[in-house]
Amino acid sequence: MDDIDPDFDPAKHVLTDSSYFEDLSLGQRFLIPSRTLGDANFAAFQLASGDNHPIHYDVEYCRRKGHPQMLAHGFQVVIQTASGAGMLPHVLEDSLIGLIEQSANF
């Protein structure tokens, strides 16, 4: 534990300065890290959503229907774009209240 900086204050550790609505600009982007979904993600989403259609969990069923792999549920795809998964909540740190609207077309 000798290598810990005695001047480090976790309360002052931030990724970026906090922004407010007037600080943002049209077209500004907030990137989300790339991720790969696997069987465990599909199983967890099936359990949480209660969606038990085999197109989401049975690869042999999917192949019989002409799909090489399982198909992700539309909402499973949408949650991969959750604003909290990227930089947006860090940029809005002090002004962030909550996400009040999101829309998607499938």
N, C-alpha and C positions, 0 to 999 in steps of 0.2 A: 504494500500500500504506500510505499515511499514515493512512487512515481505520480501520485495525484497532485495536481496543481492546487496549492492552498488558496490561490486567488480565484479559482473557478467557482462561479455562483450559478447553480442550475436555474434559478429564477430569472436570470438575465440571458440564458441561452435560448436564442431564437434563430430560425432558419433565414428569416427575412424581416424587414420592417413591416409593420402592420399597415394595411391599406383600408381606405373607406371608399364608398361608392364613387365619390368625385375623383378619386385617385385612379380608377380603372379606365381603360380605354376600349372602344369598340374593336373587336377582333383579337383582343388579348387572349392568350392561350395558357391553360394550366394543365401541364402534362401529367399523365398517369402512367406508372411503370407498366411495361409489358408483362403479361403472365400467360401461362399455359394451363388450361383446365384439364384435369385428369379424372379418373374414375371416382376418386374420393370426393371431388367437387360435385360431381353429378349425384352421388349418393347423399351427400349432405343437403343439397338443394331439394332432392326428392323428399327427404325426411322433413325438412322445414316447410316445404310448400304443400305436401300431401298429394302432389301430382304423381300418380302411379301409372301413367301411360307408358307402355314398354318402349316407345320410341326414345325415351329419355334414359333408359337404363339397361336395355336388352340389345346388345350388338347384333345378335343373330336375327332378331326380329327386324332390326334396321336393315340388315343386308338383304333379307327377303323382300323388303320394300324398296330396294334399290339404293340405299344409302350405305356408304362404306363404313361409317362409324355412327355412334349415337348422336342424336341431335340435342343441342342444348335448348332448354326452355327459353322462350323470349325474355322472361323476367330474369333468368339466370344471366343472360347476356347484358341486360340493362344494369344489373347490380355491379357489373365489372366497371361501369363508368361512374360509380358513386363518387361524389365530389370529395368525400373524405379520404379517398384512396390516392389523391394526388396533392399538388401544392396549394390548391385553392384555400383550404382552411388555414394554412400557415400564412398565406398572403392576407387573408381577412381577419387574422387572429383576434384583434380587439373589437372588431365590428361584427364578427360572425354571431348571428342569432340562431339561424337554422335554415335548412333547405325547405322551402315552402311549396315548390312546384317542380315537377319534372314530367316530360311527356315523351312518348315513344310510339312509333308505328311499327307493326310487325307485318 
